[in-house]
């Protein structure tokens, strides 16, 4: 009688431990997809979404939407704030019917659609450079409302202004370091049993994760691999002396999950 066949584990990340650094309210889907592929997932948010210092600049712009021809949203978080402030001001999607709308990325576009706003531009690459390249000269001589994080790169406003666009930049939210993540990082890296990889979905997650390590008084082991969602995040990793093991392509959550599998899927 022949010996029974050995059945291999079909889950590519079985036995792997992945640290997810995304904001708590956004980490669920990524963690779920990684677990579905067999990974043990540690959710330690490196960023937390907080209100801007003041809503007044955004509210003032929303009260005067008729003066704009374009609305650009750089993240789903920015769209979430737009929704909340529009509701607070008694505005509906009809107030934006005259606007041409651009979204940086599919998640941002989906959030806009849920608000009743249909973006006319979503660039092929989910980065600011791709957005301004796709827009081209369409905004020349027009006025643009740009809703984004309080601290962000100035590629979009600088490029559009250089070609004759009037751009009003308003802070929709801030990213801060969650207080309870310091203790979590200290426990994880102080135990001597580190994750195999950490995922990074923005430059903010990179910068804040390294700040978490410093505040916790621990160092990430050299074996910890960084998996980046896109070129800007990868550049930030490199600026801090950390070469990413791999980069998502496309630059979205599905691409990030595939990148983790590429980096860790084979033993």
C-alpha positions as CSV (number, residue, x, y, z in Angstrom):
1,X,0.0,0.0,0.0
2,X,1.4,3.4,-1.0
3,X,2.2,6.0,1.6
4,X,-0.4,8.8,2.0
5,X,0.4,11.9,0.0
6,X,1.8,14.9,1.9
7,X,-0.5,17.9,1.6
8,X,1.3,21.2,1.6
9,X,-0.2,24.3,3.2
10,X,-1.9,26.2,0.4
11,X,-1.7,29.5,2.3
12,X,1.3,31.5,1.1
13,X,1.8,33.4,4.4
14,X,1.3,30.6,6.8
15,X,3.7,30.9,9.7
16,X,4.6,34.5,8.9
17,X,3.9,37.4,11.2
18,X,3.1,40.8,9.7
19,X,3.0,44.2,11.4
20,X,0.3,46.5,10.0
21,X,1.0,50.2,10.8
22,X,-2.0,51.7,9.1
23,X,-4.5,53.9,11.1
24,X,-6.8,51.8,13.2
25,X,-10.0,52.7,11.4
26,X,-8.4,51.7,8.0
27,X,-6.3,48.7,9.0
28,X,-9.2,46.1,9.0
29,X,-9.3,45.2,5.3
30,X,-5.5,44.9,5.0
31,X,-5.3,42.7,8.1
32,X,-8.2,40.6,6.9
33,X,-6.6,40.0,3.5
34,X,-3.2,39.0,5.1
35,X,-4.9,36.7,7.6
36,X,-6.8,35.1,4.7
37,X,-3.4,34.1,3.3
38,X,-2.3,32.5,6.5
39,X,-0.4,35.4,8.2
40,X,-0.5,36.2,11.9
41,X,-1.2,40.0,12.0
42,X,-0.2,42.5,14.6
43,X,-2.1,45.8,14.2
44,X,-0.2,48.6,15.7
45,X,-1.2,51.9,14.1
46,X,1.6,54.4,13.6
47,X,-0.8,57.1,12.8
48,X,-4.1,58.4,14.0
49,X,-6.4,60.7,12.1
50,X,-7.1,63.9,14.1
51,X,-9.1,67.1,13.2
52,X,-7.1,70.0,11.8
53,X,-6.2,72.9,14.0
54,X,-9.3,74.7,12.8
55,X,-12.2,73.8,10.4
56,X,-12.7,77.5,9.5
57,X,-10.6,77.5,6.3
58,X,-12.4,74.4,5.0
59,X,-15.8,75.7,6.1
60,X,-15.2,79.0,4.4
61,X,-14.3,77.3,1.2
62,X,-17.3,75.0,1.3
63,X,-19.6,78.0,1.9
64,X,-18.2,79.6,-1.3
65,X,-18.0,76.5,-3.6
66,X,-19.4,78.6,-6.5
67,X,-16.0,80.3,-6.8
68,X,-14.2,77.1,-7.7
69,X,-14.1,75.1,-10.9
70,X,-12.2,72.1,-9.5
71,X,-12.1,70.0,-6.3
72,X,-9.1,67.8,-5.6
73,X,-9.1,65.2,-2.8
74,X,-5.9,63.4,-1.9
75,X,-7.2,60.7,0.4
76,X,-10.3,59.0,1.7
77,X,-9.6,60.7,5.0
78,X,-10.0,64.1,3.3
79,X,-13.2,63.0,1.7
80,X,-14.5,61.8,5.1
81,X,-13.9,65.3,6.5
82,X,-15.5,66.9,3.5
83,X,-18.6,64.8,4.1
84,X,-18.7,65.7,7.8
85,X,-18.3,69.5,7.2
86,X,-20.8,69.6,4.4
87,X,-23.3,67.9,6.6
88,X,-22.5,70.4,9.4
89,X,-23.1,73.3,7.0
90,X,-26.3,71.8,5.6
91,X,-24.7,71.2,2.1
92,X,-25.4,68.3,-0.2
93,X,-23.7,66.9,-3.2
94,X,-25.7,69.4,-5.4
95,X,-23.5,72.2,-4.1
96,X,-20.6,70.5,-6.0
97,X,-22.5,69.8,-9.2
98,X,-20.5,72.4,-11.2
99,X,-17.1,71.2,-10.0
100,X,-14.8,68.9,-11.9
101,X,-13.4,66.5,-9.3
102,X,-10.0,64.7,-9.1
103,X,-9.1,61.9,-6.7
104,X,-5.6,60.6,-5.9
105,X,-6.3,56.9,-5.9
106,X,-9.2,54.4,-6.2
107,X,-10.0,54.5,-2.4
108,X,-10.4,58.3,-2.6
109,X,-12.5,57.9,-5.7
110,X,-14.8,55.4,-4.0
111,X,-15.2,57.6,-1.0
112,X,-16.2,60.5,-3.3
113,X,-18.7,58.3,-5.1
114,X,-20.3,57.4,-1.8
115,X,-20.7,61.1,-1.1
116,X,-22.5,61.5,-4.4
117,X,-19.5,63.1,-6.2
118,X,-18.1,61.5,-9.4
119,X,-14.5,62.1,-10.0
120,X,-13.5,62.9,-13.6
121,X,-9.9,62.2,-13.0
122,X,-8.2,59.3,-11.1
123,X,-4.6,59.0,-12.3
124,X,-3.1,55.6,-13.3
125,X,-0.5,55.9,-10.5
126,X,-1.8,56.8,-7.1
127,X,0.7,59.6,-6.4
128,X,0.6,63.4,-6.8
129,X,3.0,63.4,-9.7
130,X,0.7,61.2,-11.7
131,X,-2.3,63.3,-10.8
132,X,-0.8,66.6,-12.1
133,X,0.4,64.9,-15.2
134,X,-3.1,63.5,-15.9
135,X,-4.7,66.9,-15.3
136,X,-2.2,68.6,-17.5
137,X,-3.2,72.2,-18.4
138,X,-6.9,71.6,-17.8
139,X,-6.9,73.8,-14.7
140,X,-5.0,76.7,-16.2
141,X,-6.7,80.1,-15.4
142,X,-9.1,78.4,-13.0
143,X,-9.5,78.0,-9.3
144,X,-9.0,74.8,-7.4
145,X,-9.9,73.7,-3.9
146,X,-7.4,71.1,-2.7
147,X,-8.4,69.2,0.5
148,X,-5.5,67.3,2.1
149,X,-3.6,66.4,5.2
150,X,-2.1,69.3,7.3
151,X,1.4,68.1,6.5
152,X,1.8,67.0,2.9
153,X,4.1,67.3,-0.1
154,X,3.5,70.4,-2.2
155,X,3.7,68.7,-5.6
156,X,0.1,69.4,-6.6
157,X,-0.3,73.0,-5.6
158,X,3.2,74.0,-6.7
159,X,2.8,72.4,-10.1
160,X,-0.7,73.7,-10.8
161,X,0.3,77.3,-9.7
162,X,3.3,77.2,-12.0
163,X,1.0,76.7,-14.9
164,X,-1.4,79.5,-14.0
165,X,-3.9,77.9,-11.7
166,X,-5.2,79.5,-8.5
167,X,-5.0,76.8,-5.7
168,X,-6.6,77.1,-2.3
169,X,-5.1,74.5,0.0
170,X,-7.2,73.6,3.1
171,X,-6.3,71.2,5.9
172,X,-8.9,68.4,6.2
173,X,-7.1,66.4,8.9
174,X,-3.9,65.9,10.8
175,X,-2.0,62.6,11.4
176,X,-0.7,62.1,15.0
177,X,1.0,59.2,16.8
178,X,-1.4,57.1,18.9
179,X,-0.4,57.1,22.5
180,X,-1.1,53.5,23.1
181,X,1.1,52.3,20.2
182,X,4.3,53.1,22.1
183,X,3.6,50.5,24.7
184,X,2.5,48.0,22.0
185,X,5.8,48.5,20.1
186,X,7.8,48.2,23.2
187,X,6.2,44.8,24.0
188,X,6.6,43.5,20.5
189,X,10.2,44.4,19.9
190,X,11.3,44.0,23.5
191,X,10.2,40.4,23.6
192,X,12.9,39.3,21.2
193,X,10.3,37.7,18.8
194,X,9.9,40.3,16.0
195,X,7.5,40.2,13.0
196,X,8.8,39.1,9.6
197,X,7.7,42.3,7.9
198,X,6.0,45.6,8.4
199,X,3.6,47.2,5.9
200,X,3.7,51.0,5.2
201,X,0.9,52.7,3.4
202,X,2.2,56.3,3.5
203,X,5.2,58.4,4.3
204,X,3.5,59.3,7.6
205,X,3.3,55.7,8.7
206,X,7.1,55.4,8.0
207,X,8.1,58.5,9.9
208,X,5.7,57.8,12.8
209,X,6.7,54.2,13.1
210,X,10.4,55.2,13.5
211,X,9.3,57.8,16.1
212,X,7.4,55.0,17.9
213,X,10.6,52.9,18.0
214,X,12.6,55.8,19.4
215,X,10.0,56.7,22.0
216,X,9.7,53.0,23.1
217,X,13.5,52.8,23.4
218,X,13.7,49.8,21.1
219,X,15.3,49.0,17.7
220,X,13.8,47.1,14.9
221,X,15.9,44.0,14.0
222,X,17.7,44.0,10.7
223,X,15.6,41.0,9.7
224,X,12.4,43.1,9.7
225,X,11.4,43.7,6.1
226,X,9.6,46.8,5.0
227,X,6.8,46.4,2.4
228,X,5.8,49.7,0.8
229,X,2.6,50.7,-1.0
230,X,4.3,53.0,-3.5
231,X,7.2,55.0,-4.7
232,X,6.8,58.0,-2.3
233,X,6.6,55.7,0.7
234,X,9.6,53.8,-0.6
235,X,11.5,57.0,-1.0
236,X,10.7,58.0,2.6
237,X,12.0,54.5,3.8
238,X,15.2,55.0,1.9
239,X,15.7,58.5,3.2
240,X,15.7,56.9,6.7
241,X,18.2,54.3,5.7
242,X,15.7,51.4,5.2
243,X,15.6,49.8,1.8
244,X,12.1,48.3,1.2
245,X,12.0,44.6,0.5
246,X,9.4,45.2,-2.2
247,X,6.9,47.7,-3.4
248,X,3.2,47.3,-4.3
249,X,2.2,47.4,-7.9
250,X,-0.5,48.7,-8.3
251,X,-0.1,51.1,-5.4
252,X,-3.2,50.1,-3.5
253,X,-4.2,47.6,-0.8
254,X,-4.5,44.7,-3.2
255,X,-1.1,45.4,-4.6
256,X,0.3,45.7,-1.1
257,X,-1.0,42.3,-0.1
258,X,0.5,40.8,-3.3
259,X,3.8,42.5,-2.4
260,X,3.8,40.9,1.0
261,X,3.2,37.5,-0.6
262,X,6.1,38.1,-3.0
263,X,8.4,39.1,-0.2
264,X,7.5,36.3,2.3
265,X,5.5,33.7,0.5
266,X,8.3,31.3,-0.2
267,X,10.3,29.9,2.7
